Amino acid sequence: MKKLEEPPYSVKMSKKRTLLFLTLILWLGVFLIWISQRQSKNLSTPLFKSGEVTLLEIHFEKKSLSFEKYNGNWKITDYDGKKPLDTRANQNLIEHLLDFLKTANKSSETYPHKEANKYGMTNPQLVVSLKWLHPQIGEEALFFGNVELSEKNVFVFLPKQMLLTKTSSQILELFRNKSPLDLRERKITTFETDDVEELKTQGKCKAMHLIRDGDRWVWKTKPPIDVAKTNQWLDELLGIAYYDIDEENKIDLKKPHCILELLGRKNRKETLSISLDLWIKNSQLPANYRVPSTFSKIIY
C-alpha cells in the first residue's frame, strides 16, 4: 500500500490561519451583539418614574401655565400669573405631552450637570414640572434645552436627579408652530356636531334654521351650502378656534350684530352673541372670544 504524503507546510499554515480568522469573526460577532444589547438597554432607560400626575406646570414661549386635574379633566389654575376666567384646557395636547414624558428614554451619554447652561438651560425651550400623589407622593422637573446637530435629540436637565442627558426631540414637535394659547381649549362652543338638534340665527347675518330629523338634516330656510355637506359645514362652524380672549368682559355684546342659537337634547342650549368685528359671547362660557374671518364667511 502506498503511504499517504503529508500536506506541505504552507497548506498546514493556511488551514491554521483560516481557523484563527473564523474564531476572530465569531468573537467579533459575540462582542457586537453584547454592545448592541447594552446600548439597547441604555436607550430603554426611562428619564424618570412617574405616578398619576395631577399637578402640572408648563413654561413655554416666556409664559407660565399651571394645571390641575379635576374628575379626569385638566383645568387651568394659573395663566402667566393670573387666575383665568375660562379654565378650559387643551386635553389632547396635555395628554400627549404626559404620554411622551412617561415613555421618554434617556441616552447612555450623560454630561456634567454643572455645565447645564452650555446646553441651553439658561433659556430652555420648554420646562415641565409634574407632581403626583399615587402610588406615592412624587415630583419631577424637566428642562429642555438645545437640540443637537442631528436634530434627533434634545438636551434635557433633571435638577432633582442632577442629570444632564439627551432624549428624543419629538417632544418639541408637539409644540412646533404653537403658542401658549394652544394649551387652552379654544373652541367657542361646547357643542359637537352630534350634539346639535337645532340651529337658528337672527340679526344681520344669514337667515338659517336647521333641524335634525332622525339621521338626516332638514333646512327650514335656504341652505347656505349643499345639503349633503351639512355635517361637514357644522364641523367647520363648531370647530372654529378663537385667537384672542377678553377675560375681563370689557367688550360690550349687549347689542350683537348677529345671534346664533344651538339646541341639543334635554333642553341643552347655547346662545352666541356676535359683534360685527367678530367678538363672541357664549351664554354658557365665561369670557368673550374673538374669532378669525373664516367664521364670518360661514354665517354672513
Buried (B, 14 or more C-beta within 10 A) or exposed (E): EEEEEEEEEEEEEEEEEEEEEEEEEEEEEEEEEEEEEEEEEEEEEEBBEBBEBBBBBBBBEEBBBBBBBEEEEBBBBBBEEEEBBBBBBBEEBBEEBBEBBBEBBBBBEEBEBEEBEBBBBEEBBBBBBBBBEEEEEBBBBBBBBBBEEEEEBBBBBBBEBEBBBBBBBEBBEBBEEEEBBBBBBBBBBBBEBEBBBBBBBEBEBBEBBBBBEEEEBBBEEEBBEEEEEBEEBBEBBBEBBBEEBBBEEEBEBEEBBBBBBBBBEEEBBBBBBBBEEBBBBBEEBEBBBBBEEEBBEBBB
